[in-house]
Each structure stands twice: as structure tokens, then as C-alpha cells.
Amino acid sequence: MEPITFIVTALAAGAAAGLTGTAEGAVKEAYAGIKTLIQRKFGGVDLAVLESKPESATRRAVVAEELTKADAAQDQALLQAAEQLMQLIQQRAPQVGQVIGVDLNKIKGGSLDLSNISASGQGDVTGLRVNDAEIQGDLKISGVQASGGGASNTQINTDGGSVIQGSVDTGGGDFVGRDKHVGRNPNA
């Protein structure tokens, strides 16, 4: 990642951590430190625009443009402060910057059809995460895409069951993910 993008990503993550209200003191202190450094060395850079909506790509671009004009990419102290902030966020507030396209927890249903899911972001990106699902009928998941600056993945917690990643072609036959009961209903 090029230096200005890294600095802006750290600033956005620090601002987002501050908005959650759950950020630890060390994260808040590191963010305050990098802000003070920028204000002291590059006074014309307005961080308020980013702090009000850190997830906005447009606002990140504005701050990136201002930092580029100020030649901030060459400032080693700023790069070190950004690195320290990102390390603290990853250690103490890893949920900041995490993007999840679809996140399902404790669901029950007759069937489930999820398709054309796209998730992207600057941090860790998960296209689909399913935990504690009980689906009695058809389950169809297709077209999941995840891309980002961190880890990109799809998480499916089957609690010991199987997972199929990729396409399945049954040639018109049945695909059974767990159990298939064929025959007469004994309760009928």
C-alpha cells in the first residue's frame, strides 16, 4: 500500500474506533497523537471531514489529496505514527474496519437462497458469514465476492458439518448437504 493510502487508512480506522465508544485508551491516545502531528506539521489538512464519516471513500480521497499536496508521504514520523495506530487497532479493536457482506446468526428456515453478494472495504472483508443456522429445505449460496485491503474470506460455521466452496453440478439429480429422507412420512 502506498504511504498516503496507508496514512489515510490509519486515520479512518482511528476515527472509526473513536466513533464506536469502545476503543481502548491506547487506541484513542495513538489517534490523538497522529492528529496532533498532522496539525502541527501539515496545518492545512482538515481531518474533521474524515472524522464525521470515516467509511466514506470520498472523504478519504479529500484527506489523501491534502496530504499529498503537503508532501506528507515523505514524513517518517507520520508513517511511524500511522503504523503504530494500525497495530494498536488490529490488537485492541480488530472489529474496526471489518466489512461483512451478509452476516447471519441463529436463523431457522425452510430454505435459504443467497446470491450475488459483494463486499469490499479497506480492512478485513468477509463476503458471507453464517453461524448457527438451521435450514430444513434448500440451501443455495452463489456469487459471493469479497475484496479489500486486509484478509478477504467467506466464513461458514457448520458446527462440524461439511462446506463446499465452488460450484456443484448435480446433472439434474439431488444434492444433499446433510440428510435426505426418502419414503413415506410415518406421521401421515
N, C-alpha and C positions, 0 to 999 in steps of 0.2 A: 504494500500500500504506500502510495507516495506521501511525503511528510505532511502536506496541508490537509489531505483527506484524513490522515491518521489523527492530526490535532483536532480537526472538526468532529470526528467520530468520538474522540475522548470527551470533548466539550459537550456534545449532545448526550452522551451517556451519563456524564456527570450531572447535567441539568435534569435529565430524566430521573436519575436516582434521587435528586433533591425534591422532585415533584411527588415521589411516592410517599415521602414522610417516614419511610422505614430504613433509609440509608443510615449506615453507621457513622459515628463521628469522624472516623478516619477518612471515609469517602467524602464527607462534606468538607473536611479540612483540606483535602487534596484539591477538590474542585474550587474552593475559595482561593487557594494558593495559585492555581493556574489562571484564574480570573484576574487576580491582583497582578500577576506577572504580565498578562496581556495588557491590562490597563496602564501599567507603568511603562512598558516598552513600546506598545502599539496603541496609544490612546484613542486613535480614530476608529478602532474596531468596536462595533456595537454588539455586545453579546446578549443584550436584552431581547433582541428579536429571536434569538435561538432559545433562550430560556423559557419563553412563553409557550413554545411549541417545538420541542427538540426533535420530534419524529418527522417534522416537515423537511422534505428534500429541498424545497425552495429556500427555506430559511438557512439550511446548512450551506447551500450554494452561495448565499449572500455573505455569510461569515467567511467562507472559503475564499471568495473573491477579495474581501477586505484584507484577509491575512496574506494572500498572495501579493496584493499591491504593497503591503507593508514589508515584504520580503521576510516573512516570519518563518519560512521553511528552513532558513539557514541558522536559526537561533537554537543552539544546543540546549540551553536551559529550558526553553519551551518544549522541545522534543522530549527531554527527560521528564518534565512535569507531566506531559501527556502520557508517557509510558507508565509513570508511577500511578497516575489516576486510573488508567485502564487495568493495571494489575490489581489494584485495590477493588475495583468494581467486579472483576472476574472472581476474586477471592471472597468478597463480602456481600456482594449484591448481584449474583450471576443472573437473576431474573431480568435485570435491566438490559434492554437491547435484545431480548429474546423475542422472536416473532414465531407465532404458531398460526398456520392457515386455518385448520379445524382442530379443535380440542374437545373431545367427547369424554365425559366421565360419568360412570354409573348410569348407563342407559339400558333400557329394555325395549324391545320392539319386535314386530312381526317380520320386518325386513328393513334393510338399510342400503341405500344407493348413494354413494358419494362419488362425484366425478368432476373433472376439470378444476381441481384445487390448485391454486397458485399462491405461494407465499415468498416474499422477498424482503430483505432488510439488511442493515449494516452488521448486525451481530449474529448470534446463532439463530438459524432458521429451521423450523420443523414444519413440513408440509401437512402432516396428519399425525395426531396423537390420540389413541383410543385406549382408555383404561376402564376395566370393569364393565364390559358390555355383554349383554345377553340378547342375542338375536335368534329368534326362533325360525325364521324363514330365510329368504335370500339375503346374501350379503355381497354387494358389488362395490368395489373400490377401483377407480381407474383415473388416469390422468393427473397424478399428484406430482407437482413440481415445486422444488424448494431451492432458492439460491440466495446467497448472502455473503457477508464478509467473514463470518465465522464458520462454524460447523453447519452443514446442511444435511437434514435427515428426515426420515419418517419413522415415528415411533408407534409401535403397536404392542401393547402388553396383553398377551393372550392368557396369562396366568398358567403357563405350561402347555398351551395348545400350539398348533403349528402356524407358521406365517409363510405366505407365498409372496414373493416380490417379483414382479414381472407379469407377463401375460399368461393366461391359461386358456387353451382352446380344447374344448371337450368334444369337438366334432359333432355337436348336437346332442351329446349324452349328458348325464348328470355330473355335476361337480359337487362333492360332499365335503364340506370343511370339517365336520365333526362326526355326527351320527346321522344315518339315514334309516328311517323305519319304513319298511315296506310291508304291506299286508293289511289285514282287516283291523280296524280300531276295536280293541277289546272292550271299550266302554260304550260302543254304539249299541 
